Amino acid sequence: MVIKQVNLETVCGITSKLPENAHPEIAFAGKSNVGKSSLINALMNRKSLARISATPGKTQTINFYNINDELYLVDLPGYGYARVSESEKEQWGKMVERYLRHSRQLRAVFLLIDIRHEPSANDRMMYEWICAHGYSPVIIATKMDKIKRSQLDKHMKMIRQGLNLIPGTRVIPFSALSRQGRDEIWEAAETEISGRDEVS
């Protein structure tokens, strides 16, 4: 996709009403510090529109980025950060669930997993949760530049087995540093949008 125009159009907090957008939405979920902001910036060809922080748990809102007035990239709050209170975690969970359940324009969900580590219990729960809401998430294995190329297959297998992925689920390795995987992610997003639009 050629990015001509990007704009952070809507920021939804816990009590905010979800926007009624006219264009398809692609959502990105992942635990805190998995590299979600870096990925979204790479997809949008921007250096710092999505705020990158060394502090996990920074994104506490649902952020809607309008791309070319054609579609939205939706940044969901990171999950699984220990220093956040249980009540805050619960509120974030309800906010994400409300979005997954009620968004009329959501076409696809991408779930980000750190390629270096076995998926956590929170990762597995999020994967199952997304599936339970009727979506077949595409998995993005982030931080691939942090492992040796010879380890790639082994780590991809670890993610597939750790999440107990449904056969045929796409897993795309991604590096924010080299942007390897960026084109494949856009291609998957466009495939999901056209596939869902045909079904609906």
C-alpha positions as CSV (number, residue, x, y, z in Angstrom):
1,M,0.0,0.0,0.0
2,V,1.2,3.5,-0.9
3,I,0.8,5.7,2.2
4,K,-0.2,9.2,1.2
5,Q,-1.9,10.5,4.3
6,V,-2.0,9.3,8.0
7,N,-3.8,10.9,10.8
8,L,-4.5,9.8,14.4
9,E,-8.2,10.4,14.2
10,T,-9.8,9.0,17.4
11,V,-8.5,8.0,20.8
12,C,-10.9,6.0,22.9
13,G,-10.5,5.6,26.6
14,I,-12.4,3.3,29.0
15,T,-15.5,5.4,29.0
16,S,-15.4,6.6,25.4
17,K,-18.0,5.7,22.8
18,L,-16.5,3.7,20.0
19,P,-16.4,5.6,16.7
20,E,-18.8,4.6,13.9
21,N,-16.2,4.6,11.1
22,A,-17.1,4.3,7.4
23,H,-13.9,2.5,6.4
24,P,-12.5,-1.0,7.3
25,E,-10.5,-1.4,10.4
26,I,-7.5,-3.6,11.0
27,A,-6.6,-4.1,14.7
28,F,-3.3,-4.9,16.3
29,A,-3.1,-6.7,19.7
30,G,-0.1,-7.8,21.7
31,K,1.4,-7.7,25.2
32,S,3.2,-4.6,26.5
33,N,6.6,-4.0,24.9
34,V,6.1,-6.5,22.1
35,G,6.9,-3.8,19.5
36,K,3.3,-2.8,18.5
37,S,4.0,0.9,18.2
38,S,7.2,0.2,16.2
39,L,5.2,-2.0,13.8
40,I,2.4,0.5,13.3
41,N,5.0,3.3,12.6
42,A,6.7,1.0,10.1
43,L,3.4,0.2,8.4
44,M,2.5,3.9,8.2
45,N,6.0,4.9,7.1
46,R,6.2,7.3,10.0
47,K,9.0,7.5,12.6
48,S,7.0,8.4,15.7
49,L,3.3,8.8,15.1
50,A,2.5,5.8,17.4
51,R,4.4,6.6,20.6
52,I,7.1,4.2,21.4
53,S,8.0,3.9,25.0
54,A,10.5,1.9,27.1
55,T,7.8,1.8,29.7
56,P,5.4,-1.1,29.2
57,G,1.7,-0.5,29.5
58,K,2.0,3.0,28.0
59,T,-0.9,2.6,25.5
60,Q,-4.0,2.7,27.7
61,T,-6.4,3.7,24.9
62,I,-7.7,2.4,21.6
63,N,-6.1,4.5,18.9
64,F,-7.6,4.8,15.4
65,Y,-5.2,5.8,12.6
66,N,-6.8,6.9,9.4
67,I,-4.8,5.8,6.4
68,N,-5.5,7.6,3.1
69,D,-9.1,8.0,4.0
70,E,-9.5,4.3,3.0
71,L,-8.9,2.3,6.2
72,Y,-8.0,2.4,9.9
73,L,-5.1,0.8,11.7
74,V,-6.4,0.3,15.3
75,D,-3.8,0.1,18.1
76,L,-5.3,-1.9,21.1
77,P,-3.9,-1.5,24.6
78,G,-1.0,-3.8,25.5
79,Y,-1.8,-6.6,28.0
80,G,0.0,-8.6,30.6
81,Y,2.0,-5.8,32.3
82,A,2.6,-6.7,35.9
83,R,2.8,-3.2,37.4
84,V,-0.7,-2.2,36.4
85,S,-3.4,-2.8,39.0
86,E,-5.8,-5.6,38.6
87,S,-8.7,-3.2,38.3
88,E,-7.0,-1.3,35.4
89,K,-6.2,-4.6,33.7
90,E,-9.9,-5.5,34.0
91,Q,-11.0,-2.2,32.6
92,W,-8.6,-2.5,29.6
93,G,-9.9,-6.0,29.0
94,K,-13.5,-4.8,29.0
95,M,-12.6,-2.0,26.6
96,V,-10.9,-4.4,24.1
97,E,-13.7,-6.9,24.4
98,R,-16.3,-4.2,23.7
99,Y,-14.3,-3.2,20.6
100,L,-14.0,-6.8,19.3
101,R,-17.6,-7.4,19.9
102,H,-19.2,-4.2,18.7
103,S,-17.0,-2.7,15.9
104,R,-18.9,-3.0,12.6
105,Q,-15.9,-2.3,10.5
106,L,-13.3,-4.6,12.0
107,R,-12.0,-6.9,9.3
108,A,-8.9,-8.5,10.7
109,V,-7.0,-8.8,14.0
110,F,-3.2,-9.2,14.0
111,L,-1.7,-10.6,17.2
112,L,1.9,-9.7,17.9
113,I,4.2,-12.3,19.6
114,D,7.9,-11.7,20.6
115,I,9.7,-14.3,18.4
116,R,12.4,-14.7,21.1
117,H,10.2,-16.3,23.7
118,E,7.6,-19.0,24.1
119,P,4.1,-17.5,24.0
120,S,2.9,-16.6,27.5
121,A,-0.4,-17.6,29.2
122,N,-1.7,-14.1,28.4
123,D,-0.7,-14.6,24.7
124,R,-2.6,-17.9,24.5
125,M,-5.6,-16.4,26.3
126,M,-5.6,-13.4,23.8
127,Y,-5.4,-15.7,20.8
128,E,-8.3,-17.9,22.1
129,W,-10.3,-14.7,22.9
130,I,-9.9,-13.3,19.4
131,C,-10.9,-16.6,17.9
132,A,-13.9,-16.8,20.2
133,H,-15.1,-13.4,18.8
134,G,-15.2,-14.9,15.3
135,Y,-11.8,-13.7,14.0
136,S,-8.9,-15.8,12.7
137,P,-5.9,-13.7,13.8
138,V,-2.8,-13.4,11.7
139,I,0.3,-13.8,14.0
140,I,3.2,-11.3,13.7
141,A,6.4,-12.7,15.2
142,T,8.2,-9.4,16.2
143,K,11.8,-8.7,16.9
144,M,13.2,-11.2,14.4
145,D,16.4,-9.2,14.1
146,K,17.1,-10.3,17.7
147,I,17.6,-13.9,16.8
148,K,20.0,-15.6,14.3
149,R,18.6,-16.4,10.9
150,S,19.4,-20.1,11.5
151,Q,17.1,-20.0,14.6
152,L,14.1,-18.6,12.7
153,D,12.4,-21.9,11.8
154,K,12.8,-23.2,15.4
155,H,11.3,-20.1,16.9
156,M,8.4,-20.0,14.4
157,K,7.6,-23.6,15.4
158,M,7.8,-22.6,19.1
159,I,5.1,-19.9,18.4
160,R,2.9,-22.2,16.5
161,Q,3.0,-24.9,19.2
162,G,2.9,-22.5,22.1
163,L,-0.3,-20.9,20.9
164,N,-1.7,-24.2,19.6
165,L,-2.5,-22.4,16.3
166,I,-5.4,-23.5,14.1
167,P,-3.8,-25.3,11.1
168,G,-3.4,-22.8,8.2
169,T,-2.9,-19.8,10.5
170,R,-0.5,-17.4,8.9
171,V,2.6,-16.4,10.9
172,I,4.7,-13.5,9.6
173,P,8.2,-12.8,11.0
174,F,8.8,-9.0,11.3
175,S,11.7,-6.7,12.1
176,A,11.1,-3.0,12.9
177,L,14.8,-2.5,12.3
178,S,15.0,-3.8,8.7
179,R,11.2,-3.6,8.1
180,Q,11.4,-7.2,6.8
181,G,7.8,-8.5,6.8
182,R,6.2,-5.1,6.3
183,D,5.0,-5.9,2.7
184,E,3.6,-9.3,3.8
185,I,1.7,-7.7,6.6
186,W,0.1,-5.2,4.3
187,E,-0.7,-8.0,1.8
188,A,-2.3,-10.0,4.6
189,A,-4.3,-7.0,5.7
190,E,-5.6,-6.3,2.2
191,T,-6.5,-10.0,1.7
192,E,-8.4,-10.0,5.0
193,I,-10.3,-6.8,4.1
194,S,-11.4,-8.1,0.7
195,G,-12.2,-11.6,2.1
196,R,-14.4,-10.2,4.9
197,D,-16.1,-7.7,2.6
198,E,-17.0,-10.5,0.2
199,V,-18.5,-12.6,3.0
200,S,-20.5,-9.6,4.4
